[in-house]
Amino acid sequence: MSASTKTIHDELFTIRDFIRWGASEFNAAKLYFGHGTENAWDEAEQLVLHAINLTPPLADEWLGSRLTLSERERVINNLQRRVNERIPAAYITGQAWFAGLPFKVDERVLVPRSPIGELIEKQFHPWLSKEPARILDLCTGSGCIGIACAYAFPDAEIQLSDISFDALEVAEENIQRHNLEDRIFAIQSDLFVNLSGQKFDLIVSNPPYVDAEDLASMPDEYHAEPEIGLGSGDDGLDFTRRLLNEVADYLTDDGVLIVEVGNSWVALDAAYPDLPFTWIEFERGGHGVFMLKKADLLQLSN
């Protein structure tokens, strides 16, 4: 950072001081924001408040509060790590928020940020014709999508699936954190290999979908995340092609598939011109999420 730790101790005292200084340092370092926050101020606020055991957003009257020496040391450490290591803030705090819920995260999983959270909060209206009894969160990572679905549908049984044993360890911790062991179950599986014979009313997936060109040019913060959760071949569709070819067998007759493919939506649309993708629009931003019904998917086998 541009100033010594001793100088910072001598010149900065309040929460506002440290958020402002952190934001200035982040902008000077040209950090990338996109893992839960969108600007330097919000990112600095998240890291400052975590260090003093407070949760954003913070009321303005608290911003003038002076920090103790030990609090200042923790704050400075958080802010310096963000600049020096170029890792997402969630890996420093060990926590991310998704659909209004807290989740443990670390370098074994992607930082939750999918616009699918908005759909969960709306119980996937109007795409579901009835409340789902069984839900699959495919490529679950931290488990955030499946766990959020458990809150949205309190009578549903949820299956979490991921190819990564490391990711599933984090998902299991989050299941326990939310006390949902009685109806959320995690299983290691490459796509549907270990899910044979199961049927779901709703399958939700935020799979790897970044194409090779975009993956190579991503900011450092993305390269801190597990590549297995991001890249999916030259056009970003290697996993999604496999999914579309197999998923109909795992949906109930009126089952619904929701998948995020991000910027690869253009390539997907071109690759399957006869599939009637419904591309979902979001009030809070986001794109590249489609909905298909089982009847739509059966066209692939005809």
N, C-alpha and C positions, 0 to 999 in steps of 0.2 A: 504494500500500500504506500501512498505518497507521504505519509507522516509516521514518525516513530510512535510506538505504543506509549512511551512516557509523555510525549507531547499531547497525544490524544487524551490521556488521563488528566493532564493539567488544564485542558481547554474545553472539554466536553463534559457535561454533567447531567442533563435532563434526557428524558426519552426522546423528546423532539430533537435535541442536539444530535443524538446518535442516528436517528432515522434520516435526518437531513444529510449528515456527513456520509452515512452509508450509501444513500442514493447518489450523492455526488461522486463517490468513489466508483460505484457501479457504472455510472454513465461514462466516467473517464476511462474505465477499463473496457468499455464497449461490450459488456456482458449481454448474453441473450436471455430474454424472458419468454417463457412459454410453457412452464411446468407448474401452473397453478396461479401465477401472477403474470401481469402484462406490462409492468413498468418498474422502474428502479425504486420508486417510493414504496410501492406495495411490497416488493421483495425485501427491502431493508426493514420495513415494519414487521414483516413476518419473522425475520431472523432476530431482530432486537427483542420483540415480545416473547419469543420462545425462550431466549436466554434468561428472562426474568419471570418466567412461568405465568405469562398472561396470553390471552387469546385475542387475535384481531377479529373485527375492527375495534379499536380502542376509542372511547369517548374523548373529545378534545380536552376536557378538563384534566385528564390524566397526563397529557403530553408534557406538561411542565414539571412533572415529578422528577426529583433528583435521584440518581442511582448511587448505590453504595460502591465501594471500590471493587468488591468481588463481583458485583453485577456488571460493572463496567468491563472487567476483564473477560467475563463470559460473552458479553455483547461483542467486544472487539474481536474475540476469537471466531465467533460466527461470521462476522462480516469479512474478516481477513480470509477465512477458508473459502468463502464464496468467490472472492476475487482470485486467489492464488491457485485454487484447485479447479475452478471452472466446472463445478458440479451443481446439479439442481439443488435449490434450497431445501427441498424435502429430504435429501440424503443427509443434510446437516442436522435438521431437526428430528429426522426419523419418523416424520408424520406428514400425511397429506390428507386433504379433505375431498370427498367425492359425494355428490348428491346430499350434501349437508351432514355427512358422517365422517368421523376421523378413522384413518387407517394407518397402521404401521407400514413403512416402506423403507427399503434400503437398496443397495446396488444389485440385488438379486431379481428385482422386478422393475417394470416401468413405473414412472410416476403417474398416478391416475389423472386423466385430463379429458376423457372422452365426452363428447356432447351427448352420448347415450344417457348420461346422468339426468339430463332434462326429460328424456322420455320416461325414465323410471319414476321420476317424481310425478309424472302425469299418468302413471300406470299404463303406459303405452297406448293411451287413447289417441285416436280411434281405431288402432290397428288390431286390437284383440276383441274378439266377439264375446268372450267370457273370461272370467278370472282363471288363470292357469293353475293347474294342480301340480304340474311338474315342470321345472325350469332348468335348462342347462346353460351355464356360463362357460363357453368354450374359449380356451386361451385365457384363463382367468387371471394369471399374474398374481397380484396382491389379493384377489378375491373380491375387489370392490364392487364390481357389477353384480355378481351373484348375491353378495351380502346386502347391497342396497335393494335388490329385488325382494329379499326376504322381509324387509321392512315394508315394502310397497304391497306385498301379497302375504299377509301373516299366516295363511293356511297352506301355503305352497311348500313342497319339498324341493330343495335346490341341490343340483349337482354342479360342483366346480371341477373343471378339467384343464390340465396343462401338460405339455410335454416335459417341462422342466421340474425336476425334483426340488431344486433350490427355490423356485417360485412357489411351489406348493407348501414348503415349510413356512413361508411368509403368510400364505393364505390361511393355513391352519392356525397360526397365531391370531390372525384377524377374526376367524370364526370364534375362537375362544374369547377374544376381547369383547365381542358383541354377544356372547353367551347364546350362540345359535347352534351348538353341537347337536341338538336334538333333531334338526331338520336341514342342516347343510352338510354335505359330504364331499370330500375332495378325493380325486383319483388321478393318478398319472396316466396319461394316454396321448398318443400321437393321433390327433384327430379322433376318430371313433374306434380305434383298435381295441381299447379296453371298455367300450360302452356297448358291446354287442347285445342286441335284443331290447335295448331300452328305447322308450318313446317319450317325447316331450311336447307339451303344449306350446312352449316358447323356447327357442334357442337364440341366445344373444352372444355375439362374438365381436371382440375387438382384437383381431388377429394381426400378425405381422403383415404389413402392406406397403412398405416403403420400397420404391424401385432403386436399382443399383446407383443410378446417377444422383438421385436425391440423397441417398444414404452417404455417399462419398463426400457430399458438399455440406452436410449438416454441421451446425455449430458444435463446439466442444461439449456443451451440456448434454447433447444427445448421445455422444460417444461414451459418456459415463454410464449410460444405460445398457442393459444386456442386448447385444445385437440380435440375438435369437428372437427377441420380441419386436424387432423393427423391420429388418430386411426380409424380402420374399421374392428374390429373383430379379431378373433384368427389368421386368415391367411391374413388379410389386404384387403379382397375382398368383404366384406359385401355390400358396396355401389356399387362396380363395377358390381357385379352380378345383382343387381336390374337395373342398367343402361343398361346392355346388353339385358336384357329381355324386356325392354320397348322402347328403343331408336329408333328402326326402324320406329315406328309410327310417329316420330317427324322429320324425315329426308325426304327431297324431293327425287324424284326417283334417281337422281344422287348425292345425298347428301353424305357427308364424315364425319366420326367421328374420332376425335383425342383425345386420353386419356393418361394421365400419371399415371403409377402405380408403378414406382420406383422399389425397390427390390422385390416387390410382383409379378413381371412379370413371374418368374419361376412358382409360384403357379397358376397364371392365365393361362399360356400356358398349364399346366398339366390338369387344370379343364375343358378346352374347346379344346380338341385335334382336333376337326373338324372345328374350326373357323380359317380362313386363316389370322391370324394376320400378319400385316407388322410391324416389329419392326424397328423403325427409328434410323439411325446412325447420330451422331452430330459431327460437326467439332470442337466445343468448349467444348466438354465433356458433359456427361449426358447419361442416359439410361432409359429403362423402359417406353418408349412412343410408343403406337401402333396406327396404322391407320386401319380402316375398312370402307368399303363402304356399302351402304344400302343393296345391293344385297347379300353381305356376311352375314349381320345380319339376313336376312330373313330365313337363314338356321335354325336358332334357333326355328322358329315357324313351320317348316316342319316336 
